[in-house]
Every structure is written in structure tokens, then in C-alpha cells.
Amino acid sequence: MSDWNAGIIEEFRANEGRVGGPFEGAPMVLLHHVGRKSGTERVTPLVYLPGMSSDELYVFASKAGAPTDPDWYRNLTAAGRATVEVGTETFEVEVAEVTGAERDALYAEQVTRMPGFAEYEEKTEGIRVIPVVHLTRV
């Protein structure tokens, strides 16, 4: 997976935040997070849902429908802050998990924009609720 991510990260940076393949046309973010156990900085490419302003966005800890949450999500919520690259900008964000009806509405909107997220939700049904994380520019 890290080689695949490395290719996406390289393409993202070479094309002002745009990538092709299965993510062509999707809004992408590079999420910089620090391992809560290792202390190592990692970069994870993710699709995101834009917020109401350019200072906020939402990411989804889907892990393609795996039964466990992704490590980046646990790192992010433990730290409470992160750095993101969006397009050609890099900035720090505060992290807040979204729950309840607001989470459900945001996830439903993401499914509308990227139908593959419905499959991820089906795979995790009865196992876990896919977390939605709100990132706000500091």
C-alpha cells in the first residue's frame, strides 16, 4: 500500500493537487500525521468532502470497508491537529470527529458524490461506523 500511496503523493505534488486513475476529478488532500506509537510522520492521500468554506474539509476513515479503523484516523484523533496539503497550499488544521445525524448527513453526501463509499458502509455494517473527521484550518 505504501508504494501505491507514494505514487499518488508524487502525482498530487506534480499536478497541483490533481491525480488520475480511480481518483480523477475527486478532491484530494495529503494528510500529514504523526504515529501515536512510533512518533514517525506519515503522509496519507485521501479524498475529501469540501466544507462550507475553503478553511474546512471532511475526511472519511473508510479503509475501503475494512473491519478496523485506519491508523491515520487513530493518529489524527490522538493528536487533535495535523497538517494538510490541498492543491498547492499546505496548512495546519484542527481535528474534530463528527457524530450522530451530522455525521450521517455528511456521509450520505459523500456517497452521492462518490458512490463507492456506499460499498464501504455496507462492508462495515454491524462491525463499525465509518468515522467522519472535520478538519478546520488553524
TAHU-V859172 format. One record per residue. N is the residue number from 1. PSI is psi in radians with two decimals (* if undefined). NEAR is the number of other ideal C-beta (glycine too) atoms within 10 Angstrom. Layout:
[[N | PSI | NEAR] [N | PSI | NEAR]]
This chain:
[[1 | -0.64 | 6] [2 | -0.60 | 9] [3 | -0.72 | 6] [4 | -0.81 | 9] [5 | -0.70 | 15] [6 | -0.70 | 12] [7 | -0.72 | 13] [8 | -0.74 | 20] [9 | -0.78 | 18] [10 | -0.80 | 11] [11 | -0.73 | 17] [12 | -0.88 | 21] [13 | -0.54 | 13] [14 | -0.32 | 10] [15 | 0.56 | 12] [16 | 0.71 | 9] [17 | 0.12 | 17] [18 | 2.52 | 15] [19 | 2.82 | 21] [20 | -2.64 | 10] [21 | -2.51 | 8] [22 | -0.25 | 10] [23 | 0.13 | 17] [24 | 2.21 | 8] [25 | -0.20 | 9] [26 | 2.50 | 13] [27 | 2.21 | 17] [28 | 2.59 | 21] [29 | 2.51 | 20] [30 | 2.05 | 19] [31 | 2.04 | 23] [32 | 2.15 | 18] [33 | 2.72 | 24] [34 | 2.27 | 16] [35 | 2.20 | 15] [36 | -0.41 | 13] [37 | -0.76 | 9] [38 | -0.47 | 10] [39 | 0.11 | 7] [40 | 2.35 | 9] [41 | 2.37 | 11] [42 | 2.75 | 15] [43 | 2.20 | 17] [44 | 2.15 | 22] [45 | 2.36 | 19] [46 | 2.64 | 22] [47 | 2.71 | 19] [48 | 2.89 | 20] [49 | 2.12 | 20] [50 | 2.56 | 12] [51 | -2.90 | 15] [52 | -0.40 | 6] [53 | 2.95 | 9] [54 | -0.11 | 11] [55 | 0.10 | 12] [56 | 2.62 | 17] [57 | 2.86 | 21] [58 | 2.39 | 18] [59 | 2.75 | 24] [60 | 2.15 | 24] [61 | 1.04 | 23] [62 | -0.61 | 24] [63 | 0.67 | 19] [64 | 0.50 | 11] [65 | 0.26 | 18] [66 | 2.76 | 15] [67 | -0.17 | 10] [68 | 2.72 | 12] [69 | 2.59 | 17] [70 | 2.64 | 18] [71 | -0.66 | 17] [72 | -0.62 | 21] [73 | -0.81 | 23] [74 | -0.68 | 17] [75 | -0.77 | 22] [76 | -0.85 | 26] [77 | -0.52 | 17] [78 | -0.66 | 13] [79 | -0.63 | 13] [80 | -0.17 | 10] [81 | 2.76 | 13] [82 | 3.10 | 21] [83 | 2.48 | 16] [84 | 2.68 | 21] [85 | 2.16 | 19] [86 | 2.08 | 20] [87 | -2.13 | 14] [88 | 0.07 | 8] [89 | 2.57 | 11] [90 | 2.25 | 11] [91 | 2.81 | 12] [92 | 2.56 | 13] [93 | 2.67 | 24] [94 | 2.63 | 13] [95 | 2.32 | 20] [96 | 2.26 | 14] [97 | 2.48 | 13] [98 | 2.33 | 16] [99 | 3.05 | 11] [100 | -2.54 | 7] [101 | -0.62 | 8] [102 | -0.74 | 11] [103 | -0.80 | 19] [104 | -0.71 | 13] [105 | -0.74 | 12] [106 | -0.73 | 18] [107 | -0.72 | 23] [108 | -0.68 | 12] [109 | -0.72 | 13] [110 | -0.68 | 24] [111 | -0.69 | 16] [112 | -0.72 | 11] [113 | -0.60 | 12] [114 | 1.55 | 18] [115 | -0.38 | 9] [116 | -0.41 | 13] [117 | -0.40 | 22] [118 | -0.70 | 15] [119 | -0.71 | 13] [120 | -0.73 | 20] [121 | -0.68 | 17] [122 | -0.73 | 9] [123 | -0.53 | 16] [124 | -0.04 | 19] [125 | 2.26 | 10] [126 | -0.10 | 5] [127 | -0.90 | 11] [128 | 2.73 | 15] [129 | 2.23 | 14] [130 | 2.09 | 23] [131 | 2.54 | 21] [132 | 2.28 | 22] [133 | 2.26 | 24] [134 | 2.16 | 19] [135 | 2.17 | 25] [136 | 2.27 | 14] [137 | 2.33 | 16] [138 | * | 11]]
